[in-house]
Amino acid sequence: MVDGATRDGYGAGLVELGTSNPNVVVLDSGVSDSTRSKKFGDKFPDRFFNMGISEGDMVCTAAGLAQAGKIPFATSFACFLLGRSMDQTLVSVAYSNTNVKLVGTHSGLAVGEDGPSAQMIVDIAYTRAIPNMTVIQPADWEEARQATIALANYKGPAYMRLGRSNVKGIYDPKTYKFEIGKASVIKQGSDAVVFATGSMVEETMKALEQLGTEMNVTVVNVSTLKPLDEATIIDQVGKNKIVITAEDHNRIGGLGDAVCEVLMNHQICKPFKRIAVNDTFAETGSASELYEKYGLSANHIVRALREVKA
Amino acid sequence: MSATDLLTALYFGDILQYDSKDPHKPGRDRFLLSKGHASALLYCTLAEAGYFPEEDLADYRKINSKLFLSGHPHPKTPGVEIASGSLGQGLSVAHGIALGIRNEFPSARVYVVMGDGELQEGQVWEAAMSAAKFKSTNLIAIVDNNKVAQDNLTKDLKDIEPLEDKWRAFGWETLRIDGHDMSQIMDALQKPVGKEKPRVIIADTIKGKGVSFMEGQTAWHGVAPNDEKLEAALKELA
């Protein structure tokens, strides 16, 4: 297992792609050191375009590169990438169906002290609602590395959501195989299932340590948020008594809503609770403080599991 | 209609190198209509250039249009490189294509036509800085400066002049021409590109050119003529 931030896994994936796929090009908007796209830029300067602090221009430039046969990864902080280029993403990327990979790092409350203007909590809702878009959020370094490579091999617009902070490695690089559209069962239980995404997978694993033998919990990493792996969700809901979703994102339009939609569409009714930001802007503070205060920490997952069970 | 002479020169004056029977031919010159609301002009030009039969133009803005002849262009239509309709994106996209083809096809050019009102969009100037930074001399921007936007005269809405000074300050080589004088248009388009700076051609044009009651009139920005007006217009254009 490799411990590290998903943005670091992205940087490593890009460097691999630099050698293996000559069509891959990378763009950034002046934050390449933080997003780790600089790792690619340092090794492949002719295929790296730092567009300066102009995300709308960057996203459309990426669309042009795609129309010239390249596979562009357009990178920035999630808050600016999508915040500043919603229209460009709609028209030049999604509607035009260009082969652009948008990669937003520093997502969610986990970005911490930079405060709510930097804490992107609506990007899953926004990108999921866009036709033609694939939406991915890896849970650890290795999954981020593999997802980066998978995205280069996938033809079509996509958004990948990454985090700043280090997370504990979940997947063994020797055995794990990431696939777009597949959720992965990290631990099989029978009392409850937690569908988690991104940094909340680690938080869920911490919750399980706290619970010990109190409950036998299934943990599913939903790393592809669109298209959703409905088969795995339905299967696991059937195998467990209660359902929890966990995401570092607003509760409107995120993973919780997506899972609800699947269950309603299949007329499945189970005790259910969402762990998510409760439709509010947070504040400054460390990631762990924010997770505690805004309801995302392992403690809250434990509490939810106990409450719903009762 | 203000950009008709410009597109005529590009497509039928041996400026754009294209094969209408092979719209995705690698190494082709590219044309992007950033002011997507002039889609009627683009579709007519593409039909005339042989991308599709003229009869298909009857589908324009109609549901189930076989060639997706939408009110604003989309790449499902042969000869269209990117969707447009939201102003300000075309120069960035054209620049992306220019960056993408410059090593493999050094002689290929990317042309993009923008409206004058469109230059009020900040992204145009972001793209202008980018193309200067990357010395993208294979990118040629054309401003269809018809001086009229939907609401108002462009200068009253929010003045974009002095245009040459602005583009020059952003690192571009700047030409200013009469956009209805074919010899000036051809001279500008045939001029060999430089080695350092991208080029912008500011073409002073007249909105509704050729129809006396439409010329320079804000009211005709997005309005189709009724049968009577259409007949009068066609008579003047004949």
Interface residues (C-beta under 8 A of the other chain):
Chain A: V25 D46 F49 M51 G52 S54 G56 D57 M58 V59 C60 T61 A62 A63 G64 L65 A66 Q67 A68 G69 K70 P72 D87 Q88 L90 V91 S92 Y95 S96 N97 T98
Chain B: P26 H74 P75 E81 I82 A83 S84 G85 S86 G88 Q89 S92 V93 A94 H95 G96 I97 A98 L99 G100 I101 N103 Q123 E126 A127 M129 S130 K133 F134
